[in-house]
């Protein structure tokens, strides 16, 4: 019986669409070695690759590790991993940016106006310095029909930024913690996002929804207790549809603040702590409980 070391596996894998990436190879080189139709890069346990420049490919590539000991460490001032092709993914990794600055983006999902479809990020921990809170954890530009499942995004100025019609994206079982904005969407675009079973806590604003259309949340826990007037969910546009969410600490403004929408939002059996503020539009509440409220809230 022959036992192969991790390094030797780089040369032993029989499939042309796979690459076992070990130092001194760079992540870019490992992806470049895949065929034009793309493939999978594997990072073994107890492997760290330093990412010094933007890493991207014009083909579908999945980077798969073995958990938090498969590490991609980013140097400051760069876009770390740029996924351009539909079907690309990241799984079971730790992406760390201990010296992130305002221009750091850990993961960029973008293929210009062509769009990027059917991507996923699964069980990936994307972390920065929770004291400085600089840079962006995940940025999606015209990123469509993707999923963020499990893992944790923490310590960023913006944990997840979705912009320019990044539609139909789904968050499940993830943690978004200790960022300035946990999830932020830009204005002047139509987007919908769906969040289920996530923990959004310790941010200044948990979900900052500024785009048109819909934020749908069911079975999540929001507890954003940053020092300066935190808000669990802030809608500056669009609609909120909530079912069975629990809301912990928040500011006197309330757990849910509907600030700029002229549309009807709805809440079914959400459990609020600090109350609700509706400045524009209406909130239809089903399964009402007594909480402080301001604005047009209709209980049914």
Secondary structure per residue as TSV (DSSP state, phi and psi in degrees):
chain	resnum	aa	ss	phi	psi
A	1	X	-	360.0	136.4
A	2	X	-	-110.7	130.2
A	3	X	-	-104.3	129.3
A	4	X	-	-102.6	136.0
A	5	X	-	-73.0	165.2
A	6	X	H	-56.8	-42.1
A	7	X	H	-64.0	-40.5
A	8	X	H	-69.2	-24.5
A	9	X	H	-60.6	-26.5
A	10	X	H	-55.2	-34.3
A	11	X	H	-99.2	-9.2
A	12	X	H	-99.1	-16.5
A	13	X	-	-65.9	128.7
A	14	X	-	-82.4	-15.4
A	15	X	-	-91.6	130.0
A	16	X	T	-69.1	-17.5
A	17	X	T	-95.2	17.8
A	18	X	E	-129.1	150.7
A	19	X	E	-146.1	129.4
A	20	X	E	-96.9	113.7
A	21	X	-	-98.6	117.7
A	22	X	-	-133.1	148.9
A	23	X	T	-57.2	145.7
A	24	X	T	-88.6	8.5
A	25	X	S	-59.7	149.4
A	26	X	-	-97.0	158.5
A	27	X	H	-61.4	-38.6
A	28	X	H	-59.3	-46.5
A	29	X	H	-64.7	-37.5
A	30	X	H	-65.5	-39.6
A	31	X	H	-71.5	-37.5
A	32	X	H	-61.9	-29.1
A	33	X	T	-74.9	-12.7
A	34	X	S	-73.6	155.4
A	35	X	-	-67.8	169.8
A	36	X	T	-58.3	-27.4
A	37	X	T	-79.1	-0.8
A	38	X	-	89.9	-163.7
A	39	X	E	161.0	-154.6
A	40	X	E	-125.2	133.7
A	41	X	E	-104.4	129.4
A	42	X	E	-107.1	135.9
A	43	X	-	-112.7	124.7
A	44	X	-	-73.1	165.3
A	45	X	T	-59.2	153.1
A	46	X	T	57.1	38.3
A	47	X	E	-120.6	130.9
A	48	X	E	-124.0	127.6
A	49	X	E	-113.8	131.5
A	50	X	E	-88.1	124.6
A	51	X	E	-101.9	112.9
A	52	X	-	-104.3	-20.2
A	53	X	S	-137.2	166.5
A	54	X	-	-57.9	130.8
A	55	X	E	-110.3	119.8
A	56	X	E	-153.4	158.0
A	57	X	E	-142.5	147.8
A	58	X	S	-93.9	39.2
A	59	X	S	-152.5	156.7
A	60	X	-	-69.8	120.0
A	61	X	E	-129.1	134.7
A	62	X	E	-111.4	130.9
A	63	X	E	-107.4	117.6
A	64	X	E	-124.8	126.9
A	65	X	-	-110.1	-160.9
A	66	X	S	-123.4	24.9
A	67	X	S	113.7	-160.5
A	68	X	T	-72.6	-3.0
A	69	X	T	-96.4	-0.2
A	70	X	E	-97.4	102.8
A	71	X	E	-116.8	133.1
A	72	X	E	-111.7	114.7
A	73	X	E	-106.2	124.3
A	74	X	E	-95.3	138.3
A	75	X	-	-81.6	161.9
A	76	X	T	-70.1	155.6
A	77	X	T	77.3	20.8
A	78	X	S	-127.7	161.5
A	79	X	E	-84.4	121.8
A	80	X	E	-75.3	-76.0
A	81	X	E	-111.9	120.5
A	82	X	E	-112.6	105.8
A	83	X	E	-91.3	121.2
A	84	X	-	-108.9	-28.9
A	85	X	S	-100.6	141.1
A	86	X	T	-58.4	143.3
A	87	X	T	87.8	0.2
A	88	X	-	-74.3	157.7
A	89	X	E	-158.2	162.4
A	90	X	E	-129.8	136.3
A	91	X	E	-143.9	138.6
A	92	X	S	52.4	56.5
A	93	X	-	-131.1	161.9
A	94	X	E	-113.0	118.5
A	95	X	E	-108.6	113.8
A	96	X	E	-118.2	136.9
A	97	X	E	-131.2	75.0
A	98	X	T	-65.9	-19.8
A	99	X	T	-121.3	36.5
A	100	X	-	-60.0	147.3
A	101	X	-	-122.9	-171.9
A	102	X	T	-64.9	-20.9
A	103	X	T	-95.8	0.9
A	104	X	-	-74.6	130.8
A	105	X	E	-128.0	116.6
A	106	X	E	-68.4	-50.3
A	107	X	E	-131.5	124.0
A	108	X	E	-113.0	128.3
A	109	X	E	-112.4	102.6
A	110	X	E	-165.0	137.7
A	111	X	-	-136.2	43.5
A	112	X	G	61.1	-145.9
A	113	X	G	-77.0	-8.5
A	114	X	G	-68.8	-28.1
A	115	X	-	82.7	162.1
A	116	X	E	-132.5	120.2
A	117	X	E	-116.1	155.9
A	118	X	S	54.8	42.4
A	119	X	-	-92.5	160.8
A	120	X	E	-150.2	150.0
A	121	X	E	-127.0	113.8
A	122	X	E	-126.0	124.1
A	123	X	S	54.1	45.7
A	124	X	-	-113.1	130.4
A	125	X	E	-99.8	121.5
A	126	X	E	-120.0	106.4
A	127	X	E	-127.8	149.1
A	128	X	E	-136.3	-168.7
A	129	X	-	-78.0	112.1
A	130	X	T	-68.9	-15.9
A	131	X	T	-80.9	-41.7
A	132	X	T	-83.4	-37.7
A	133	X	-	52.2	66.3
A	134	X	-	-121.0	155.3
A	135	X	S	80.2	-174.1
A	136	X	E	-127.3	132.5
A	137	X	E	-72.3	-60.0
A	138	X	E	-130.7	129.7
A	139	X	E	-122.0	124.8
A	140	X	E	-112.9	123.5
A	141	X	E	-117.6	110.8
A	142	X	S	54.4	43.3
A	143	X	E	-100.9	120.3
A	144	X	E	-121.0	148.1
A	145	X	S	51.1	44.7
A	146	X	-	-107.7	168.9
A	147	X	E	-133.5	141.3
A	148	X	E	-118.3	112.1
A	149	X	E	-123.9	129.4
A	150	X	S	64.4	-166.6
A	151	X	S	70.8	-170.7
A	152	X	E	-152.2	141.7
A	153	X	E	-122.6	113.9
A	154	X	E	-150.5	152.5
A	155	X	S	90.7	17.0
A	156	X	S	-109.5	160.9
A	157	X	S	-62.7	-43.6
A	158	X	E	-130.1	119.8
A	159	X	E	-66.4	-56.3
A	160	X	E	-131.8	124.9
A	161	X	E	-115.0	119.0
A	162	X	E	-111.8	130.3
A	163	X	E	-142.8	162.1
A	164	X	S	53.5	63.7
A	165	X	S	61.4	42.3
A	166	X	-	-81.0	87.9
A	167	X	-	-95.8	157.1
A	168	X	S	56.8	46.2
A	169	X	E	-102.4	148.0
A	170	X	E	-128.4	129.5
A	171	X	E	-111.7	129.3
A	172	X	E	-140.3	124.7
A	173	X	S	61.8	22.4
A	174	X	-	-97.2	169.1
A	175	X	E	-121.6	130.9
A	176	X	E	-124.0	106.3
A	177	X	E	-136.1	142.4
A	178	X	S	57.1	42.5
A	179	X	-	-109.1	168.5
A	180	X	S	-66.6	-65.0
A	181	X	E	-105.4	128.6
A	182	X	E	-71.2	-64.6
A	183	X	E	-121.2	127.3
A	184	X	E	-128.2	135.1
A	185	X	E	-120.6	144.0
A	186	X	-	-83.3	160.8
A	187	X	S	-78.7	173.4
A	188	X	S	61.4	30.9
A	189	X	S	-146.7	158.0
A	190	X	E	-103.5	120.1
A	191	X	E	-143.6	150.1
A	192	X	E	-129.7	143.0
A	193	X	E	-141.5	149.8
A	194	X	E	-129.7	129.6
A	195	X	E	-127.2	129.2
A	196	X	E	-139.1	124.7
A	197	X	S	68.7	25.2
A	198	X	-	-97.7	159.5
A	199	X	E	-112.3	119.6
A	200	X	E	-120.9	102.9
A	201	X	E	-147.6	154.8
A	202	X	S	73.4	7.7
A	203	X	-	-88.2	166.0
A	204	X	S	-70.1	-54.5
A	205	X	E	-121.9	123.3
A	206	X	E	-65.8	-60.5
A	207	X	E	-124.9	121.4
A	208	X	E	-114.1	94.0
A	209	X	E	-98.8	108.1
A	210	X	-	-112.1	-6.3
A	211	X	S	-90.3	167.7
A	212	X	E	-77.5	158.4
A	213	X	E	93.8	-123.4
A	214	X	E	-135.2	131.1
A	215	X	E	-113.1	117.7
A	216	X	E	-113.3	126.3
A	217	X	E	-131.8	130.5
A	218	X	E	-143.4	127.3
A	219	X	S	71.3	30.9
A	220	X	-	-102.2	165.6
A	221	X	E	-118.7	120.1
A	222	X	E	-111.8	121.5
A	223	X	E	-148.7	86.0
A	224	X	-	-106.5	109.9
A	225	X	-	-125.7	38.3
A	226	X	-	-61.8	163.9
A	227	X	T	-68.9	-30.2
A	228	X	T	-108.1	93.8
A	229	X	T	43.4	66.1
A	230	X	-	-71.3	157.0
A	231	X	E	-133.3	136.1
A	232	X	E	-72.6	-54.0
A	233	X	E	-134.7	122.3
A	234	X	E	-117.7	117.5
A	235	X	E	-104.8	113.9
A	236	X	S	-96.4	-4.1
A	237	X	S	-165.9	172.0
A	238	X	S	70.1	-160.1
A	239	X	E	-127.2	149.3
A	240	X	E	-109.0	132.9
A	241	X	E	-128.1	111.5
A	242	X	E	-122.4	146.3
A	243	X	E	-147.8	115.0
A	244	X	S	68.3	29.3
A	245	X	-	-88.3	151.8
A	246	X	E	-113.8	138.7
A	247	X	E	-120.0	125.7
A	248	X	-	-98.7	-141.1
A	249	X	-	-57.9	142.9
A	250	X	-	-161.1	-178.4
A	251	X	-	-81.8	174.4
A	252	X	T	-60.5	-16.1
A	253	X	T	-68.4	-24.2
A	254	X	-	117.7	164.3
A	255	X	S	-69.3	-42.8
A	256	X	E	-119.3	121.3
A	257	X	E	-120.4	114.9
A	258	X	E	-102.7	102.1
A	259	X	-	-101.9	-31.6
A	260	X	S	-137.4	15.5
A	261	X	-	-96.5	138.2
A	262	X	-	-97.0	8.0
A	263	X	S	-102.3	167.4
A	264	X	E	-86.5	130.0
A	265	X	E	-105.7	167.6
A	266	X	E	-143.0	148.4
A	267	X	E	-138.1	122.7
A	268	X	E	-118.6	110.7
A	269	X	S	58.7	32.4
A	270	X	-	-76.4	145.3
A	271	X	B	-110.1	103.4
A	272	X	-	-93.1	153.7
A	273	X	S	-113.8	-53.1
A	274	X	S	-96.1	-4.9
A	275	X	-	106.8	-174.1
A	276	X	E	-133.5	140.4
A	277	X	E	-126.0	124.2
A	278	X	E	-117.8	110.5
A	279	X	S	-97.2	-20.2
A	280	X	S	-152.3	140.6
A	281	X	S	81.2	-163.8
A	282	X	E	-133.4	153.2
A	283	X	E	-117.1	121.6
A	284	X	E	-93.6	121.6
A	285	X	E	-112.4	131.3
A	286	X	E	-117.9	135.6
A	287	X	S	71.7	52.6
A	288	X	-	-71.8	145.1
A	289	X	-	-126.9	162.1
A	290	X	-	-80.4	112.3
A	291	X	-	-138.0	155.7
A	292	X	-	-57.5	136.7
A	293	X	E	-145.7	149.9
A	294	X	E	-139.1	135.9
A	295	X	S	103.5	-167.1
A	296	X	-	-87.6	99.7
A	297	X	E	-124.6	121.3
A	298	X	E	-109.5	118.5
A	299	X	E	-93.5	133.6
A	300	X	-	-135.2	360.0
